[in-house]
Amino acid sequence: MRGQLRRYKIKPGQMEQFISAWRNGAVPVREQYGFAVLASWRLDDDAEFGWLVGYQGDGEFESAEKAYYSSPERAAITDDPAQYLDGAETWMVNTL
């Protein structure tokens, strides 16, 4: 399965708000577009959050991600998880 490993730096004191926004806003919309959260974690110091997202829908991961980000459902998320980020890194991966 093609997927993406994502590592986020979270703004100080914002981890709980980020997780709530991510879990209640971004994840359900991603699932509508064929994505699945394969794993997620946070570091003990609450400064970093990571997750592995896979894609099992039709087409390529990259095309589906573009559709997700440009979707009306994504635009309708009022508590955007991105507002809690100080930085992000992503890597495309193939799960075994």
NUGU-339571 format. One record per residue: chain; y, z, x of N, C-alpha, C in turn. Coordinates in Angstrom, 2 decimals. Last residue first. Layout:
NUGU-339571
PT ch    n_yy    n_zz    n_xx   ca_yy   ca_zz   ca_xx    c_yy    c_zz    c_xx
PT  A       Y       Z       X       Y       Z       X       Y       Z       X
...
END
This chain:
NUGU-339571
PT ch    n_yy    n_zz    n_xx   ca_yy   ca_zz   ca_xx    c_yy    c_zz    c_xx
PT  A   -2.59    3.85    4.84   -3.99    3.53    5.16   -4.92    4.11    4.12
PT  A    0.54    2.26    4.13   -0.36    3.41    4.05   -1.78    2.94    4.31
PT  A    2.98    0.97    6.05    1.80    0.55    5.32    0.84    1.74    5.31
PT  A    6.55    1.35    5.82    5.24    1.73    6.32    4.16    1.07    5.48
PT  A    9.95    1.35    6.78    8.90    0.72    5.98    7.56    1.03    6.64
PT  A   12.10    4.10    6.91   11.18    3.25    7.64   10.18    2.65    6.66
PT  A   15.37    5.52    6.94   14.22    4.98    6.23   13.40    4.09    7.14
PT  A   17.65    8.22    6.84   16.90    7.26    7.65   15.71    6.78    6.83
PT  A   20.86    9.53    6.08   19.53    9.11    5.66   18.95    8.14    6.68
PT  A   23.29   12.16    5.46   22.73   11.04    6.22   21.33   10.73    5.74
PT  A   24.11   13.98    3.73   24.97   13.80    4.90   24.46   12.65    5.76
PT  A   23.88   14.02    0.16   23.38   13.62    1.47   24.47   13.56    2.52
PT  A   24.62   14.38   -2.42   24.26   15.59   -1.68   23.81   15.29   -0.25
PT  A   24.95   11.96   -3.60   26.16   12.74   -3.36   25.89   13.99   -2.53
PT  A   22.42   10.96   -4.13   23.10   10.52   -2.91   24.35   11.35   -2.60
PT  A   21.63   11.76   -6.69   21.18   12.53   -5.54   21.92   12.18   -4.25
PT  A   23.89   11.83   -9.32   23.33   10.97   -8.29   22.91   11.80   -7.08
PT  A   23.90   12.55  -12.27   23.85   13.45  -11.12   23.15   12.71   -9.99
PT  A   23.65   10.33  -13.94   24.95   10.99  -13.82   25.02   11.95  -12.63
PT  A   22.32    7.25  -14.03   22.05    8.58  -13.50   23.38    9.27  -13.22
PT  A   22.94    4.67  -14.71   23.18    5.69  -15.72   22.87    7.11  -15.23
PT  A   22.09    3.08  -12.65   23.53    3.26  -12.80   23.85    4.40  -13.78
PT  A   19.38    3.06  -13.24   19.85    3.74  -12.01   21.35    4.01  -12.11
PT  A   19.45    1.57  -15.61   18.90    2.93  -15.63   19.37    3.72  -14.41
PT  A   20.39   -0.90  -14.82   21.25   -0.07  -15.66   20.76    1.38  -15.72
PT  A   19.67   -1.67  -11.34   19.29   -1.51  -12.74   20.30   -0.67  -13.53
PT  A   19.92   -1.95   -8.65   20.88   -2.68   -9.48   20.62   -2.51  -10.99
PT  A   17.82   -0.44   -7.63   19.19   -0.03   -7.32   20.23   -0.76   -8.18
PT  A   15.58   -1.94   -8.67   15.81   -0.53   -9.01   17.27   -0.15   -8.81
PT  A   15.88   -4.41   -7.39   15.94   -4.34   -8.85   16.21   -2.92   -9.32
PT  A   15.51   -3.57   -4.75   16.79   -4.17   -5.14   16.96   -4.11   -6.65
PT  A   12.85   -2.74   -4.96   13.89   -1.76   -4.65   15.27   -2.30   -5.00
PT  A   11.56   -5.13   -5.42   11.53   -4.11   -6.46   12.61   -3.06   -6.21
PT  A   12.00   -6.38   -2.97   12.54   -6.97   -4.20   12.59   -5.95   -5.33
PT  A   10.57   -4.62   -1.27   12.00   -4.85   -1.07   12.66   -5.44   -2.32
PT  A    7.89   -4.81   -2.19    8.63   -3.55   -2.22   10.13   -3.81   -2.20
PT  A    7.09   -7.77   -4.09    7.29   -7.05   -2.84    8.12   -5.78   -3.05
PT  A    4.99   -8.10   -7.05    5.97   -8.52   -6.06    6.03   -7.61   -4.85
PT  A    4.30   -5.48   -9.35    4.24   -6.89   -9.00    5.31   -7.20   -7.95
PT  A    3.68   -2.15   -7.98    4.02   -3.12   -9.02    3.82   -4.55   -8.55
PT  A    3.40   -0.11   -6.25    2.17   -0.77   -6.71    2.44   -1.81   -7.78
PT  A    4.78    1.58   -3.57    5.04    0.61   -4.63    3.76   -0.13   -4.96
PT  A    5.71    4.92   -2.53    4.88    3.72   -2.50    5.24    2.81   -3.67
PT  A    7.51    7.11   -0.51    7.47    6.41   -1.79    6.66    5.13   -1.62
PT  A    7.77   10.18    0.85    7.08    8.92    1.03    6.95    8.30   -0.35
PT  A   10.48   12.23    2.05    9.52   11.79    1.04    8.95   10.43    1.39
PT  A   12.30   15.14    3.09   11.61   13.88    3.34   10.70   13.52    2.18
PT  A   15.20   16.86    4.02   14.24   16.57    2.96   13.59   15.24    3.30
PT  A   16.94   19.39    5.83   16.31   18.08    5.74   15.27   18.04    4.62
PT  A   17.91   21.93    5.64   18.84   20.90    6.12   18.26   19.50    5.97
PT  A   16.36   24.15    5.13   17.06   23.51    4.01   18.07   22.46    4.45
PT  A   14.68   25.16    7.02   16.10   25.47    7.18   16.98   24.84    6.09
PT  A   12.15   24.17    6.37   12.47   25.56    6.06   13.96   25.89    6.17
PT  A   12.37   20.91    4.89   12.22   21.78    6.04   12.69   23.18    5.67
PT  A   10.45   19.60    2.23   11.74   20.05    2.73   11.47   20.94    3.93
PT  A    8.73   16.73    0.88    8.79   18.01    1.57   10.23   18.34    1.94
PT  A    6.35   14.62   -0.79    7.74   15.04   -0.54    7.70   16.42    0.09
PT  A    4.36   11.72   -1.48    4.52   13.06   -0.89    6.01   13.34   -0.78
PT  A    4.49    9.58   -3.17    3.19    9.91   -2.59    3.20   11.29   -1.94
PT  A    5.94    8.51   -6.02    6.16    9.46   -4.93    4.79    9.90   -4.44
PT  A    5.91    5.10   -6.82    5.26    6.40   -6.96    5.62    7.26   -5.76
PT  A    7.30    2.35   -8.74    7.21    3.18   -7.54    6.48    4.48   -7.86
PT  A    7.81    0.81  -10.99    6.55    0.63  -10.28    6.38    1.44   -9.01
PT  A   10.07    1.44  -12.40   10.10    0.20  -11.64    8.87    0.04  -10.73
PT  A    9.65    3.94  -13.42    9.78    2.84  -14.38    9.70    1.49  -13.68
PT  A    9.85    5.41  -11.06    8.53    5.24  -11.68    8.55    4.10  -12.70
PT  A   12.63    5.43  -10.72   11.78    4.71   -9.77   10.41    4.44  -10.37
PT  A   13.27    7.12  -12.86   13.70    5.72  -12.89   12.87    4.90  -11.91
PT  A   12.12    9.57  -12.03   11.67    8.91  -13.26   12.07    7.44  -13.34
PT  A   13.61    9.95   -9.49   12.15    9.76   -9.55   11.70    9.11  -10.85
PT  A   16.40   10.28  -10.13   15.91    9.13   -9.36   14.41    8.89   -9.54
PT  A   16.41   12.65  -11.97   17.12   11.39  -12.14   16.46   10.22  -11.45
PT  A   14.88   14.85  -11.33   15.16   14.59  -12.75   15.85   13.25  -13.00
PT  A   14.62   14.82   -8.51   13.43   14.97   -9.36   13.70   14.54  -10.81
PT  A   17.32   14.55   -7.67   16.28   13.61   -7.25   15.11   13.62   -8.22
PT  A   18.54   16.80   -8.83   19.04   15.44   -9.12   17.99   14.39   -8.78
PT  A   16.98   18.86   -7.66   17.08   18.71   -9.11   17.52   17.30   -9.49
PT  A   17.49   18.43   -4.93   16.13   18.33   -5.45   16.15   18.14   -6.96
PT  A   20.32   18.88   -4.83   19.73   17.59   -4.48   18.36   17.43   -5.12
PT  A   20.46   21.57   -5.55   21.11   20.57   -6.40   20.53   19.18   -6.12
PT  A   19.07   22.69   -3.37   18.56   22.87   -4.74   19.17   21.84   -5.69
PT  A   20.71   21.88   -1.13   19.31   21.47   -1.27   18.82   21.59   -2.71
PT  A   23.31   22.55   -0.41   23.13   21.63   -1.54   21.67   21.24   -1.81
PT  A   24.00   23.97    1.89   24.00   24.67    0.61   23.71   23.81   -0.60
PT  A   25.15   21.12    3.64   24.89   22.56    3.65   25.01   23.17    2.25
PT  A   23.57   18.06    2.67   24.80   18.82    2.90   24.49   20.32    2.82
PT  A   20.63   16.93    4.27   21.26   17.44    3.06   22.51   18.24    3.44
PT  A   19.28   14.06    5.53   20.02   15.27    5.91   20.81   15.68    4.67
PT  A   16.15   12.59    4.79   17.53   12.84    4.41   18.06   14.11    5.06
PT  A   13.91   10.04    5.20   14.32   11.34    5.74   15.80   11.52    5.48
PT  A   11.22    8.20    3.92   12.66    8.49    3.86   12.91    9.90    4.35
PT  A    9.08    5.53    4.12    9.25    6.92    4.52   10.75    7.17    4.61
PT  A    7.70    3.35    1.83    8.88    3.68    2.62    8.89    5.19    2.87
PT  A    5.01    0.94    1.59    5.84    2.05    1.16    7.02    2.27    2.08
PT  A    2.18   -0.81    0.53    3.46   -0.85    1.25    4.33    0.28    0.71
PT  A   -1.17    0.00    0.85    0.00    0.00    0.00    1.24    0.00    0.90
END
